[in-house]
Amino acid sequence: MSIRERIAKVYQQIPSTIRLIAVTKQVDPQRMRETYIEGGIRDFGESKLQEALTKQDLLGDLDNICWHFIGHLQANKAKKVLSHFQWIHSVDNLSLLQRLDRLAQEMHLQPSICLQVKALSDPNKFGWTLEELRLDISELEKCQTVQIKGLMTILPWGLSNQEKLTAFSAVRDLAKDISKSSSLSLNELSMGMSGDYLEAVTSGATMIRLGQGIFGSRE
Ligand SMILES: *Cc1c(COP(=O)(O)O)cnc(C)c1O
């Protein structure tokens, strides 16, 4: 199957309102170009800063690409990520959030971000637990410049379909709860990868992040 056909197949399974982010780690720029031209993709997700910068350079002639940073973000790379990505999905702790907020203000940027949460206490090391995020709400509300748009999650491997649905729904319910009880509007849910996007969409995902489901398996 071609990239275009794989993308078309995904779109047959999900509402057209869902934002499909093509996760292009280890995908070479030529295939990304094909994804843009043939597949109509404008949202690209990268998890390694240096790899992303190289590709952004090589694809600089393509208009209207929205770059999403989805990998673990070290504090010392925050500035560079802010200047090269419109979205950061992987804001996984309060001090990183506060740093991004300060830097964005200095840089006159208003990045869109998601807070990364762990739906289950699991091997996925990064992110707030759902309980921890509730405790930080008043701190989140103090952010002035970053646009906190929603929550992001990555589920551990090996869950049943029912467990996936339960975990994604818990993230959705938390976003709703916080939106109701605070000044935050967590309308975006970045959840679902190649192995679990159908369950994520059923549970209310607004953005899915697909790599292997579009490009074939990674080494
Ligand atoms: C790699 C990656 C994805 C995509 O995973 P696939 O299984 O290839 O779809 C999604 N989100 C994050 C954060 C990733 O690192």
The ligand as an SDF file (V2000), in Angstrom:
LIG
                    3D

 15 15  0  0  0  0  0  0  0  0999 V2000
    6.4060    7.3250   17.8940 C   0  0  0  0  0  0  0  0  0  0  0  0
    5.2980    8.0450   18.5250 C   0  0  0  0  0  0  0  0  0  0  0  0
    3.9870    7.9690   18.0210 C   0  0  0  0  0  0  0  0  0  0  0  0
    3.6160    7.1310   16.8250 C   0  0  0  0  0  0  0  0  0  0  0  0
    3.6980    5.7760   17.1360 O   0  0  0  0  0  0  0  0  0  0  0  0
    3.2500    4.6940   16.0520 P   0  0  0  0  0  0  0  0  0  0  0  0
    3.1040    3.4510   16.8240 O   0  0  0  0  0  0  0  0  0  0  0  0
    4.3500    4.6350   15.0490 O   0  0  0  0  0  0  0  0  0  0  0  0
    1.9800    5.1670   15.4530 O   0  0  0  0  0  0  0  0  0  0  0  0
    3.0100    8.7010   18.6480 C   0  0  0  0  0  0  0  0  0  0  0  0
    3.2670    9.4680   19.7200 N   0  0  0  0  0  0  0  0  0  0  0  0
    4.5050    9.5560   20.2460 C   0  0  0  0  0  0  0  0  0  0  0  0
    4.7150   10.4140   21.4330 C   0  0  0  0  0  0  0  0  0  0  0  0
    5.5550    8.8480   19.6720 C   0  0  0  0  0  0  0  0  0  0  0  0
    6.7760    8.9450   20.2040 O   0  0  0  0  0  0  0  0  0  0  0  0
  1  2  1  0
  2  3  1  0
  2 14  2  0
  3  4  1  0
  3 10  2  0
  4  5  1  0
  5  6  1  0
  6  7  2  0
  6  8  1  0
  6  9  1  0
 10 11  1  0
 11 12  2  0
 12 13  1  0
 12 14  1  0
 14 15  1  0
M  END
$$$$
